[in-house]
Amino acid sequence: MNEALNSPRLFSDMAAMESYMAESYGERVFVEMLQNADDAESMRFHVVERDGHVFIANDGKPFDETDVKSICRSGASEKQRGKSIGYRGVGFKSTTHLSDTIYIHSNDCTFSFSRSLAARRLNIEDLNAVPTIRIPFLAGEIESNVLDMMNELKRMGFTTIFIFQHANYQTLIQEVESLTEDYLLFLRHIRQVTIDVHGIALHGSIQKRGDIISIQFNNRSSSWKQLGRDGAQLAFLLNDNQEIVPCSRKQAVFHCYLPTYEESPFALKINSDFSTDPSRKHISLDERTDEALNQSASLLFSELQSQVNSDCSQLTGLVEVIGKRNTFNKIPRRFIEEFYSMLRKDWILARDGRIVSPEHFKKRPTFLDESEWNLIRRHTPLLGTLPVTNGEALQALDGFLHDFAKESYTLAEWILMMSSEDFMKSLPQPLYIKLYANIFRMARNQDLFSQTTQDLHGCLIASGDTYVLIKQAKEDDLYTFFNELRKHISTSELRWIQEKFEINLDFTSSTETSTIQKQTSLSTNVPRQEQSTRKVISRWRAAEQQCMEFEVIQGNTPRDVSKQNLGYDIVSRTPSGEERYIEVKSVKNRGTKISFTNNEYTAAHIHGDHYYICVVYDDAEDLVFEYIRNPLEKLVLEKVVRQWEWVCEEYDGEIFKVQGQ
């Protein structure tokens, strides 16, 4: 009282600050009281309205002298960040939005805050110059109906009761009606919430069994898997089989113990001691938030690493959750940056005991669809290329790490697999032929571009119910094999294979009358009198024409559509019938910034895995073609306001070098 009389300007400023806090917190009065109750280690939280008065009660630790001082002041709370909520001691100021006369009963004592009473005692006529929650008064006479309800709540075991006299409960009703079970998820102590306000009756219960949290609220139920305890926490939605599934976009938000309006980067919940604005609705990116984001990202990475390296049954659901970004806003983007930096390190346990990074993980090549790739991964004899996880979890992990991996199986590894009889027996005939078509194509490209050869003498082909080495195959088996193979390769590729193997194949007559003349060994290591010269592409043509030439070298059939403004320059059809949509970017050297127009961005979105960026640049005497498949998935793009373009400063694709002239 003396302080208020001696410093009237300061007292008036406090009133203005209180008014600001009430307006800023607005529709978060209920959650502020819920937070305070949880901080007091309450098990039960109860809200009831009687005769226009609102009672909010909990059964936590009763008030002591320190609590009274903290609630009266601003920023004087004893709460510590990371250990409790509302550390600034200002949250309770928002409750003046409900009433300017508040009673608090706790520890066998009842005191009140009243703006009108404080104004009378201080002889201040302007109520706007008087804060409500500053000067506590020992309660005098209390209305009988208020006293009766207070005593009833005490008999129910509640230790602290807040009474908002003649409350503006319409605001509270709007807030209560917007509540979901999410508000109860990260509470530390409260296990039961009951609300009975002006005809609205809600009941919530929380059960915790290990890391599983089950919530019932307002006829809704949900189960969550929660990771972490103090500091950072994550929560994954569970289905009826207790399997991890993506939560809805509305649920996928950051929590600062209670939900904010900030979207989570993935379909999960992230809770930590983030810095927020006064309303606690938006996260502020400062040093404390940055630390909390790092801790949260580390927690998610540790969970992923644990599940991958232990073949956990929950891995499929986890990968589904983190396999698709939910938003590209600033806060989640910072989380993604930290999480992805951890992903790029060595952490995957392979079946041969090595620890590898996603960069060395095997990604699905473009010529295989997912079902074909999954079959190959299940049966490959190259166990060192597999993580310890398998089955559906392996399929999910392959899909998730595809954009982090640098390469698929090498030609030498494909040859090793095609030399395994057990592996060959696992392949259906169409896939077996498709693999050989692409193996021969890769071998031919190596021969043409780098003049290196691969020994194919150990590869097997079908012979009745068994498999034999190509060089030991009967003429009929060879004819059947190559007759099927030529449906998937170009004429030039077939000619190269015949020259390579020194075999003459005649497909002009029927199977019965055709002859296959086998001249020498099929080993590709046999020296030839005439070596293939390295293919050369003219440097002086436009980049689009250079890319067209390179597509022809690969056995594809390209078509220039650059003048049609489709969002790509070339449509190229592979021998297997796949159409590739290629946008050509010519740069001076690798690392030069490339950009996307809106049209190109849209085309990339529509065509997905069939859309490629081909970056063309010089490397000494070579002309380099760097292909980036599905760039929207693989690249980190930044929207820059010139004309709308999508800019990328780092790219990493499959590189081919061709001698320029």
C-alpha positions as CSV (number, residue, x, y, z in Angstrom):
1,M,0.0,0.0,0.0
2,N,2.8,2.4,0.9
3,E,4.6,1.5,-2.3
4,A,1.5,2.3,-4.3
5,L,1.0,5.7,-2.6
6,N,4.7,6.7,-2.9
7,S,5.1,5.6,-6.6
8,P,1.7,6.3,-8.3
9,R,3.2,6.4,-11.8
10,L,4.8,3.0,-11.3
11,F,1.5,1.7,-9.9
12,S,-0.3,2.9,-12.9
13,D,2.3,1.3,-15.2
14,M,1.6,-2.0,-13.4
15,A,-2.1,-1.6,-14.2
16,A,-1.3,-1.1,-17.8
17,M,1.0,-4.1,-17.9
18,E,-1.6,-6.2,-16.3
19,S,-4.2,-5.1,-18.8
20,Y,-1.8,-6.0,-21.6
21,M,-1.1,-9.4,-20.2
22,A,-4.9,-10.1,-19.9
23,E,-5.3,-9.1,-23.6
24,S,-2.3,-11.0,-24.8
25,Y,-3.2,-14.2,-23.0
26,G,-6.8,-13.7,-24.0
27,E,-8.3,-17.2,-24.5
28,R,-5.6,-19.0,-22.5
29,V,-6.9,-18.4,-18.9
30,F,-7.9,-22.0,-18.5
31,V,-4.6,-23.4,-19.7
32,E,-2.6,-21.0,-17.5
33,M,-4.5,-22.3,-14.5
34,L,-4.0,-25.8,-15.7
35,Q,-0.2,-25.2,-15.9
36,N,-0.1,-23.7,-12.4
37,A,-2.0,-26.7,-11.0
38,D,0.4,-29.1,-12.7
39,D,3.4,-27.1,-11.3
40,A,1.8,-27.5,-7.8
41,E,1.9,-31.3,-8.5
42,S,-1.8,-31.7,-8.5
43,M,-3.4,-34.9,-9.5
44,R,-6.9,-33.4,-10.1
45,F,-8.0,-30.2,-11.7
46,H,-11.6,-29.1,-11.4
47,V,-13.5,-26.1,-12.9
48,V,-17.1,-25.4,-12.0
49,E,-19.5,-22.4,-12.3
50,R,-22.2,-21.6,-9.8
51,D,-24.5,-18.6,-9.7
52,G,-22.2,-16.7,-12.0
53,H,-19.0,-17.4,-10.1
54,V,-16.2,-19.6,-11.5
55,F,-14.3,-21.9,-9.2
56,I,-11.0,-23.5,-10.3
57,A,-9.6,-26.0,-7.8
58,N,-6.7,-28.4,-7.6
59,D,-5.3,-30.8,-5.0
60,G,-1.6,-29.9,-5.3
61,K,0.8,-28.2,-2.9
62,P,-1.0,-25.5,-0.9
63,F,0.2,-21.9,-1.0
64,D,3.0,-20.7,1.2
65,E,4.4,-17.2,1.7
66,T,6.7,-17.5,-1.3
67,D,3.8,-18.4,-3.5
68,V,1.8,-15.4,-2.3
69,K,4.7,-13.0,-3.1
70,S,5.2,-14.6,-6.5
71,I,1.6,-14.3,-7.6
72,C,1.4,-10.6,-6.5
73,R,4.5,-9.6,-8.4
74,S,5.6,-9.7,-12.0
75,G,8.7,-11.8,-12.8
76,A,9.3,-12.7,-9.1
77,S,8.3,-16.3,-9.4
78,E,10.4,-19.0,-7.8
79,K,9.7,-21.3,-10.8
80,Q,12.7,-22.4,-12.9
81,R,12.8,-22.9,-16.6
82,G,13.0,-26.6,-17.5
83,K,11.5,-27.6,-14.2
84,S,8.2,-25.9,-14.2
85,I,6.0,-23.6,-16.3
86,G,5.1,-19.9,-15.9
87,Y,8.6,-19.0,-14.7
88,R,8.0,-15.3,-15.2
89,G,5.2,-15.1,-12.6
90,V,3.0,-13.2,-15.1
91,G,0.6,-15.9,-16.3
92,F,-1.8,-15.4,-13.5
93,K,-2.2,-11.8,-14.5
94,S,-4.3,-13.0,-17.5
95,T,-7.0,-14.2,-15.2
96,T,-8.2,-10.6,-14.7
97,H,-9.8,-11.2,-18.1
98,L,-12.4,-13.2,-16.1
99,S,-13.0,-11.0,-13.1
100,D,-11.6,-8.0,-11.2
101,T,-12.4,-9.7,-7.9
102,I,-10.6,-13.0,-7.2
103,Y,-10.5,-15.0,-4.0
104,I,-7.8,-17.6,-3.3
105,H,-8.3,-20.2,-0.5
106,S,-5.3,-22.4,0.4
107,N,-3.6,-23.6,3.5
108,D,-6.6,-22.7,5.7
109,C,-6.4,-19.1,4.6
110,T,-8.5,-17.0,2.2
111,F,-7.3,-13.8,0.7
112,S,-8.5,-11.7,-2.3
113,F,-7.4,-9.4,-5.1
114,S,-9.9,-6.7,-5.9
115,R,-9.3,-3.7,-8.1
116,S,-12.3,-1.7,-6.6
117,L,-11.2,-2.4,-3.0
118,A,-7.6,-1.4,-3.8
119,A,-8.9,1.8,-5.4
120,R,-11.0,2.7,-2.4
121,R,-8.2,2.0,0.1
122,L,-5.8,4.2,-2.0
123,N,-8.4,6.9,-2.8
124,I,-7.8,6.4,-6.5
125,E,-10.8,7.3,-8.6
126,D,-9.6,5.9,-11.9
127,L,-9.9,2.1,-11.8
128,N,-7.8,1.8,-14.9
129,A,-4.8,3.1,-12.9
130,V,-5.1,0.3,-10.4
131,P,-3.8,-3.3,-11.0
132,T,-6.0,-6.1,-9.7
133,I,-3.3,-8.6,-8.8
134,R,-0.9,-6.6,-6.8
135,I,-2.2,-6.0,-3.3
136,P,-3.7,-9.0,-1.4
137,F,-6.4,-8.4,1.2
138,L,-7.3,-10.8,3.9
139,A,-10.9,-11.9,3.0
140,G,-13.7,-10.5,5.1
141,E,-17.2,-11.6,4.7
142,I,-17.8,-14.0,1.7
143,E,-21.1,-14.5,0.1
144,S,-22.8,-17.6,1.5
145,N,-23.3,-19.3,-1.8
146,V,-19.6,-18.8,-2.6
147,L,-18.6,-20.1,0.9
148,D,-20.8,-23.2,0.5
149,M,-19.2,-24.1,-2.8
150,M,-15.8,-23.5,-1.4
151,N,-16.4,-25.8,1.5
152,E,-17.8,-28.5,-0.8
153,L,-14.7,-28.4,-2.9
154,K,-12.6,-28.7,0.3
155,R,-14.6,-31.8,1.3
156,M,-13.8,-33.3,-2.2
157,G,-10.1,-33.0,-1.3
158,F,-9.1,-29.9,-3.2
159,T,-6.4,-27.9,-1.4
160,T,-6.3,-24.7,-3.4
161,I,-9.4,-23.0,-4.7
162,F,-9.5,-19.9,-7.0
163,I,-12.9,-18.1,-7.0
164,F,-13.6,-15.6,-9.8
165,Q,-16.5,-13.5,-8.5
166,H,-19.2,-12.6,-11.0
167,A,-17.0,-13.9,-13.8
168,N,-17.1,-13.1,-17.5
169,Y,-17.4,-16.8,-18.2
170,Q,-18.3,-16.4,-21.8
171,T,-14.7,-16.0,-22.6
172,L,-13.9,-19.1,-20.5
173,I,-16.6,-21.1,-22.4
174,Q,-15.1,-20.2,-25.7
175,E,-11.7,-21.5,-24.5
176,V,-13.1,-24.6,-23.0
177,E,-15.0,-25.5,-26.1
178,S,-11.8,-25.4,-28.1
179,L,-9.9,-27.8,-25.8
180,T,-8.7,-31.2,-27.1
181,E,-7.0,-34.1,-25.5
182,D,-3.7,-32.7,-26.7
183,Y,-3.7,-30.2,-23.8
184,L,-3.3,-33.0,-21.4
185,L,-0.5,-34.8,-23.1
186,F,2.6,-33.3,-21.6
187,L,1.3,-32.6,-18.1
188,R,3.6,-34.0,-15.4
189,H,1.2,-34.7,-12.6
190,I,-2.4,-34.1,-13.4
191,R,-4.4,-37.3,-14.1
192,Q,-8.0,-36.1,-14.0
193,V,-9.7,-32.9,-15.4
194,T,-13.3,-32.1,-14.8
195,I,-15.2,-29.1,-16.2
196,D,-18.8,-28.0,-15.4
197,V,-19.3,-24.4,-16.7
198,H,-22.6,-23.0,-17.7
199,G,-24.0,-26.3,-19.1
200,I,-20.7,-27.6,-20.5
201,A,-19.6,-30.8,-18.8
202,L,-16.3,-32.3,-19.8
203,H,-14.2,-35.0,-18.2
204,G,-10.6,-36.0,-19.0
205,S,-8.4,-38.7,-17.6
206,I,-4.8,-39.5,-18.2
207,Q,-3.2,-42.9,-17.8
208,K,0.6,-43.5,-18.1
209,R,2.1,-47.0,-18.5
210,G,5.8,-46.7,-19.2
211,D,6.2,-44.6,-22.3
212,I,2.5,-45.0,-23.4
213,I,0.0,-42.3,-22.5
214,S,-3.7,-42.9,-22.9
215,I,-6.0,-39.9,-22.8
216,Q,-9.8,-39.8,-22.6
217,F,-11.4,-36.4,-23.0
218,N,-14.8,-35.2,-24.1
219,N,-15.7,-38.5,-25.6
220,R,-12.4,-38.6,-27.5
221,S,-9.6,-41.0,-26.8
222,S,-6.1,-41.3,-28.0
223,S,-2.9,-43.1,-27.2
224,W,0.6,-41.7,-27.6
225,K,4.1,-43.0,-27.3
226,Q,6.1,-40.4,-25.4
227,L,9.9,-40.2,-25.5
228,G,12.1,-38.2,-23.1
229,R,11.4,-37.0,-19.6
230,D,13.0,-33.8,-18.5
231,G,13.9,-31.3,-21.2
232,A,12.9,-32.4,-24.7
233,Q,10.0,-34.7,-25.3
234,L,8.4,-36.3,-28.4
235,A,5.0,-37.8,-28.7
236,F,3.9,-40.2,-31.5
237,L,0.2,-41.1,-32.1
238,L,-0.6,-44.8,-31.8
239,N,-3.4,-46.7,-33.5
240,D,-5.6,-49.4,-31.9
241,N,-2.7,-51.9,-32.4
242,Q,-0.4,-49.6,-30.6
243,E,1.6,-48.9,-33.8
244,I,3.1,-45.5,-34.5
245,V,1.1,-43.6,-37.1
246,P,1.2,-40.0,-38.4
247,C,-1.0,-37.6,-36.4
248,S,-3.2,-35.0,-38.1
249,R,-1.7,-31.8,-39.2
250,K,-3.8,-30.0,-36.6
251,Q,-2.2,-32.1,-33.9
252,A,1.3,-31.8,-35.3
253,V,2.5,-28.8,-33.4
254,F,5.2,-27.7,-31.0
255,H,4.3,-27.7,-27.4
256,C,5.7,-25.5,-24.6
257,Y,4.2,-28.0,-22.2
258,L,0.8,-27.0,-23.7
259,P,0.2,-26.6,-27.5
260,T,1.4,-23.6,-29.4
261,Y,0.4,-22.5,-32.9
262,E,3.8,-23.5,-34.3
263,E,3.6,-26.4,-36.7
264,S,5.8,-29.4,-36.1
265,P,8.2,-30.4,-39.0
266,F,6.7,-33.9,-39.0
267,A,3.4,-35.6,-38.1
268,L,4.4,-35.8,-34.4
269,K,4.5,-33.5,-31.3
270,I,7.6,-31.9,-29.9
271,N,7.6,-30.5,-26.4
272,S,10.4,-28.5,-24.7
273,D,11.2,-25.4,-22.8
274,F,11.0,-23.0,-25.8
275,S,10.9,-19.3,-25.6
276,T,7.5,-17.9,-26.5
277,D,5.7,-14.6,-26.9
278,P,3.6,-13.6,-23.9
279,S,0.5,-15.5,-25.2
280,R,2.6,-18.7,-25.4
281,K,1.1,-19.2,-28.8
282,H,4.2,-18.6,-30.9
283,I,7.8,-19.7,-30.4
284,S,10.6,-17.2,-30.5
285,L,13.9,-18.3,-32.1
286,D,16.6,-17.4,-29.6
287,E,19.5,-19.2,-27.9
288,R,17.3,-21.1,-25.5
289,T,14.9,-22.2,-28.3
290,D,17.9,-23.2,-30.4
291,E,19.2,-25.4,-27.6
292,A,15.7,-26.9,-27.1
293,L,15.4,-27.6,-30.8
294,N,18.8,-29.3,-30.8
295,Q,17.8,-31.5,-27.9
296,S,14.6,-32.4,-29.5
297,A,16.3,-33.3,-32.8
298,S,18.8,-35.4,-31.0
299,L,16.0,-37.3,-29.2
300,L,14.3,-38.1,-32.5
301,F,17.6,-39.2,-34.1
302,S,18.4,-41.4,-31.1
303,E,15.0,-43.1,-31.4
304,L,15.5,-43.7,-35.1
305,Q,19.0,-45.0,-34.6
306,S,17.8,-47.4,-31.9
307,Q,15.0,-48.8,-33.9
308,V,17.0,-49.2,-37.1
309,N,19.8,-51.0,-35.4
310,S,17.6,-53.3,-33.3
311,D,15.1,-54.2,-36.0
312,C,12.3,-52.7,-34.0
313,S,8.7,-53.5,-35.0
314,Q,7.8,-49.8,-34.7
315,L,10.3,-48.6,-37.3
316,T,7.8,-48.7,-40.2
317,G,5.5,-46.3,-38.4
318,L,8.3,-44.0,-37.3
319,V,9.7,-43.8,-40.8
320,E,6.2,-43.0,-42.1
321,V,6.0,-40.1,-39.7
322,I,9.3,-38.6,-40.4
323,G,9.3,-39.4,-44.2
324,K,7.3,-36.3,-45.1
325,R,7.9,-32.8,-44.1
326,N,4.8,-31.1,-42.6
327,T,5.9,-27.4,-43.1
328,F,8.8,-25.3,-44.2
329,N,8.4,-22.5,-41.6
330,K,11.4,-21.0,-39.8
331,I,11.2,-22.9,-36.5
332,P,10.6,-26.4,-38.0
333,R,13.2,-25.7,-40.6
334,R,15.8,-25.1,-37.9
335,F,14.8,-28.5,-36.4
336,I,15.1,-30.2,-39.8
337,E,18.6,-28.8,-40.3
338,E,19.8,-30.2,-37.0
339,F,18.1,-33.6,-37.5
340,Y,19.4,-34.0,-41.0
341,S,23.0,-33.1,-39.9
342,M,22.8,-36.0,-37.5
343,L,21.4,-38.4,-40.2
344,R,24.3,-37.8,-42.5
345,K,26.8,-39.2,-40.0
346,D,27.8,-42.9,-39.6
347,W,25.1,-44.6,-37.5
348,I,23.5,-47.5,-39.5
349,L,24.6,-51.0,-38.4
350,A,25.0,-53.2,-41.4
351,R,24.7,-57.0,-41.2
352,D,28.4,-57.5,-41.6
353,G,29.0,-55.4,-38.5
354,R,30.1,-52.2,-40.2
355,I,28.7,-48.8,-39.2
356,V,27.8,-46.8,-42.3
357,S,26.2,-43.5,-43.2
358,P,23.1,-43.0,-45.3
359,E,25.4,-41.7,-48.0
360,H,26.7,-45.3,-48.4
361,F,23.2,-46.8,-48.1
362,K,21.9,-48.4,-51.3
363,K,19.1,-46.5,-53.0
364,R,16.6,-47.8,-55.5
365,P,17.7,-47.3,-59.1
366,T,15.4,-45.5,-61.4
367,F,14.8,-48.6,-63.6
368,L,13.2,-50.6,-60.8
369,D,9.8,-50.0,-59.2
370,E,9.4,-50.3,-55.4
371,S,8.0,-53.9,-55.5
372,E,11.0,-55.1,-57.6
373,W,13.5,-53.3,-55.4
374,N,12.0,-54.7,-52.3
375,L,12.2,-58.3,-53.7
376,I,15.9,-57.7,-54.6
377,R,16.7,-56.4,-51.1
378,R,15.0,-59.4,-49.5
379,H,17.1,-61.8,-51.4
380,T,20.4,-60.1,-52.2
381,P,23.4,-62.2,-51.1
382,L,25.4,-59.0,-50.4
383,L,24.6,-58.9,-46.7
384,G,27.1,-56.1,-46.1
385,T,24.8,-53.8,-48.1
386,L,21.8,-54.4,-45.8
387,P,21.0,-52.9,-42.3
388,V,20.1,-55.3,-39.5
389,T,16.4,-54.5,-40.0
390,N,14.4,-56.4,-42.5
391,G,10.9,-57.1,-43.9
392,E,8.5,-54.1,-44.1
393,A,10.9,-52.1,-41.9
394,L,13.6,-52.5,-44.5
395,Q,11.3,-51.3,-47.2
396,A,10.3,-48.2,-45.2
397,L,14.0,-47.5,-44.4
398,D,15.0,-47.8,-48.0
399,G,12.3,-45.3,-49.0
400,F,13.3,-42.9,-46.2
401,L,17.0,-42.9,-46.9
402,H,16.7,-42.9,-50.7
403,D,17.5,-39.1,-51.0
404,F,20.4,-39.3,-48.6
405,A,22.1,-42.2,-50.4
406,K,24.7,-41.5,-53.1
407,E,24.4,-44.6,-55.2
408,S,22.7,-47.9,-55.8
409,Y,24.4,-51.2,-56.3
410,T,27.5,-50.9,-58.5
411,L,27.9,-52.8,-61.7
412,A,30.3,-55.1,-59.9
413,E,27.8,-55.8,-57.1
414,W,25.0,-56.5,-59.7
415,I,27.3,-59.0,-61.4
416,L,28.0,-60.7,-58.0
417,M,24.3,-61.0,-57.4
418,M,23.7,-62.4,-60.9
419,S,26.3,-65.0,-60.1
420,S,24.3,-66.4,-57.2
421,E,22.0,-69.3,-58.1
422,D,19.8,-68.7,-55.0
423,F,19.4,-65.1,-55.9
424,M,18.6,-65.9,-59.5
425,K,15.9,-68.4,-58.4
426,S,14.2,-65.7,-56.3
427,L,13.6,-63.5,-59.4
428,P,10.6,-63.7,-61.6
429,Q,11.5,-64.0,-65.3
430,P,10.6,-60.4,-66.3
431,L,12.7,-59.0,-63.5
432,Y,15.6,-61.3,-64.3
433,I,15.6,-60.0,-67.9
434,K,15.2,-56.3,-66.8
435,L,18.2,-56.6,-64.6
436,Y,20.3,-58.0,-67.3
437,A,19.2,-55.3,-69.7
438,N,20.4,-52.6,-67.3
439,I,23.6,-54.5,-66.3
440,F,24.6,-54.7,-70.0
441,R,23.7,-51.0,-70.4
442,M,25.8,-50.0,-67.4
443,A,28.7,-52.2,-68.7
444,R,28.4,-50.6,-72.2
445,N,28.4,-47.1,-70.7
446,Q,31.5,-47.8,-68.7
447,D,33.2,-49.2,-71.8
448,L,32.2,-46.2,-74.0
449,F,32.9,-43.5,-71.4
450,S,35.9,-44.7,-69.4
451,Q,37.1,-47.7,-71.5
452,T,36.9,-50.0,-68.4
453,T,35.5,-53.5,-68.7
454,Q,33.8,-55.8,-66.3
455,D,34.1,-59.6,-66.2
456,L,30.7,-61.1,-66.8
457,H,31.8,-64.7,-67.1
458,G,30.3,-65.6,-63.7
459,C,26.8,-64.5,-64.5
460,L,24.0,-67.1,-64.7
461,I,21.1,-67.5,-67.1
462,A,18.2,-69.9,-66.9
463,S,18.5,-73.4,-68.3
464,G,15.3,-75.4,-67.6
465,D,14.8,-75.5,-63.9
466,T,18.4,-74.6,-63.1
467,Y,20.9,-71.8,-63.9
468,V,24.2,-72.1,-65.7
469,L,27.1,-69.8,-66.6
470,I,26.5,-67.8,-69.7
471,K,29.6,-69.3,-71.3
472,Q,28.4,-72.8,-70.6
473,A,24.8,-72.3,-71.8
474,K,23.3,-74.3,-74.6
475,E,22.5,-72.6,-77.9
476,D,18.7,-72.8,-77.3
477,D,19.1,-71.2,-73.8
478,L,21.2,-68.4,-75.2
479,Y,18.7,-67.7,-78.0
480,T,15.8,-67.7,-75.5
481,F,17.7,-65.4,-73.2
482,F,18.8,-62.9,-75.8
483,N,15.5,-63.0,-77.7
484,E,13.8,-61.8,-74.5
485,L,16.6,-59.3,-73.7
486,R,16.4,-57.5,-77.0
487,K,12.9,-56.4,-76.1
488,H,14.4,-54.1,-73.4
489,I,17.5,-52.8,-75.1
490,S,18.2,-50.7,-78.2
491,T,19.7,-52.0,-81.4
492,S,23.0,-50.3,-80.7
493,E,23.1,-51.9,-77.3
494,L,22.3,-55.4,-78.7
495,R,25.1,-54.8,-81.3
496,W,27.5,-53.9,-78.5
497,I,26.6,-57.1,-76.5
498,Q,27.2,-59.3,-79.6
499,E,30.6,-57.6,-80.2
500,K,31.5,-57.9,-76.6
501,F,30.6,-61.6,-76.3
502,E,31.7,-62.4,-79.8
503,I,28.4,-64.1,-80.5
504,N,26.3,-63.9,-83.7
505,L,22.6,-64.0,-83.0
506,D,20.1,-64.5,-85.8
507,F,16.6,-63.4,-84.8
508,T,15.2,-63.3,-88.3
509,S,14.1,-67.0,-88.3
510,S,12.1,-69.2,-86.0
511,T,13.5,-70.8,-82.9
512,E,13.7,-74.2,-84.6
513,T,15.7,-73.0,-87.6
514,S,17.8,-70.3,-86.1
515,T,21.5,-70.7,-85.3
516,I,23.7,-69.1,-82.8
517,Q,27.3,-69.1,-83.6
518,K,29.5,-69.0,-80.5
519,Q,33.0,-68.0,-81.7
520,T,35.0,-67.6,-78.5
521,S,34.8,-67.3,-74.7
522,L,32.2,-64.9,-73.3
523,S,34.5,-63.3,-70.8
524,T,34.6,-59.6,-71.3
525,N,38.3,-59.6,-70.3
526,V,39.3,-61.2,-73.6
527,P,41.4,-58.6,-75.5
528,R,39.8,-57.4,-78.7
529,Q,41.6,-56.2,-81.8
530,E,39.4,-53.1,-82.1
531,Q,38.7,-51.2,-78.9
532,S,35.7,-49.0,-78.6
533,T,36.7,-45.3,-78.7
534,R,35.4,-43.0,-76.0
535,K,32.3,-41.2,-77.0
536,V,32.7,-37.5,-77.7
537,I,30.1,-34.7,-77.6
538,S,30.5,-31.3,-79.2
539,R,31.2,-28.5,-76.7
540,W,29.9,-25.9,-79.1
541,R,26.2,-27.0,-79.1
542,A,23.6,-25.7,-76.7
543,A,23.3,-27.6,-73.4
544,E,20.0,-29.0,-74.5
545,Q,21.5,-30.5,-77.6
546,Q,24.4,-31.8,-75.7
547,C,22.0,-33.5,-73.2
548,M,20.1,-34.9,-76.2
549,E,23.3,-36.5,-77.6
550,F,24.1,-38.0,-74.2
551,E,20.6,-39.5,-73.9
552,V,21.1,-41.1,-77.3
553,I,24.5,-42.5,-76.1
554,Q,22.7,-44.1,-73.2
555,G,20.3,-45.9,-75.6
556,N,17.3,-43.6,-74.9
557,T,15.1,-41.8,-77.4
558,P,15.0,-38.0,-76.6
559,R,12.7,-35.4,-77.9
560,D,13.3,-31.6,-77.7
561,V,10.2,-29.8,-76.2
562,S,12.0,-26.7,-74.9
563,K,10.0,-24.3,-77.0
564,Q,6.6,-25.6,-75.6
565,N,7.1,-24.0,-72.1
566,L,6.2,-27.3,-70.3
567,G,8.6,-26.9,-67.4
568,Y,11.2,-29.2,-68.9
569,D,13.4,-29.2,-72.1
570,I,13.5,-32.9,-73.1
571,V,11.2,-35.9,-72.9
572,S,13.4,-39.0,-73.2
573,R,12.1,-42.6,-73.4
574,T,14.2,-45.5,-72.2
575,P,14.3,-48.9,-73.9
576,S,12.1,-50.2,-71.1
577,G,9.4,-47.6,-71.9
578,E,10.0,-45.2,-69.0
579,E,9.5,-41.5,-69.9
580,R,11.9,-39.1,-68.3
581,Y,11.2,-35.3,-68.2
582,I,14.5,-33.5,-68.2
583,E,15.1,-29.8,-67.5
584,V,18.7,-28.8,-68.6
585,K,20.7,-26.3,-66.6
586,S,24.0,-25.0,-68.1
587,V,26.5,-23.6,-65.5
588,K,30.1,-22.7,-65.7
589,N,31.3,-25.2,-63.1
590,R,30.0,-27.4,-60.3
591,G,28.6,-25.5,-57.4
592,T,27.3,-22.6,-59.5
593,K,23.8,-21.7,-58.2
594,I,20.9,-23.1,-60.2
595,S,17.3,-21.8,-60.1
596,F,13.8,-23.1,-60.9
597,T,11.0,-21.1,-62.4
598,N,7.5,-21.6,-61.1
599,N,6.6,-23.6,-64.2
600,E,9.6,-25.9,-63.7
601,Y,8.7,-26.3,-60.0
602,T,5.2,-27.3,-60.9
603,A,6.3,-29.8,-63.5
604,A,8.8,-31.3,-61.0
605,H,5.9,-31.6,-58.5
606,I,3.6,-33.3,-61.0
607,H,6.1,-35.8,-62.4
608,G,8.0,-36.7,-59.2
609,D,10.5,-39.5,-59.7
610,H,10.2,-39.2,-63.5
611,Y,11.5,-35.5,-63.5
612,Y,15.2,-34.8,-63.7
613,I,17.4,-31.8,-63.6
614,C,20.4,-32.3,-65.8
615,V,23.2,-29.8,-64.8
616,V,25.8,-29.5,-67.6
617,Y,29.2,-28.0,-67.0
618,D,32.9,-28.4,-67.9
619,D,35.5,-30.3,-65.9
620,A,38.9,-29.8,-67.6
621,E,38.6,-31.7,-70.9
622,D,35.4,-33.4,-70.0
623,L,31.8,-32.3,-70.4
624,V,29.8,-33.3,-67.2
625,F,26.2,-34.3,-67.1
626,E,24.9,-34.4,-63.5
627,Y,21.4,-35.8,-63.2
628,I,19.2,-35.0,-60.2
629,R,16.1,-37.1,-59.9
630,N,13.0,-35.7,-58.2
631,P,14.7,-32.4,-57.2
632,L,11.9,-31.3,-55.0
633,E,12.5,-34.2,-52.7
634,K,16.3,-34.2,-52.9
635,L,17.3,-30.5,-52.9
636,V,16.9,-27.8,-50.3
637,L,15.2,-24.9,-52.1
638,E,14.8,-21.3,-51.0
639,K,12.2,-19.1,-52.5
640,V,13.8,-15.8,-53.7
641,V,11.7,-12.8,-54.8
642,R,12.9,-11.7,-58.2
643,Q,10.6,-13.3,-60.6
644,W,9.5,-16.4,-58.7
645,E,12.3,-19.0,-58.9
646,W,13.3,-21.9,-56.6
647,V,17.0,-21.6,-56.0
648,C,19.5,-24.3,-55.0
649,E,23.1,-23.8,-54.2
650,E,24.0,-27.4,-53.4
651,Y,23.2,-30.4,-55.6
652,D,24.4,-34.0,-55.7
653,G,23.4,-36.3,-58.5
654,E,24.6,-39.2,-60.7
655,I,27.6,-37.8,-62.6
656,F,28.7,-38.8,-66.2
657,K,31.8,-37.4,-67.9
658,V,32.1,-37.3,-71.7
659,Q,35.0,-36.0,-73.6
660,G,34.3,-32.7,-75.3
661,Q,35.6,-31.4,-78.6
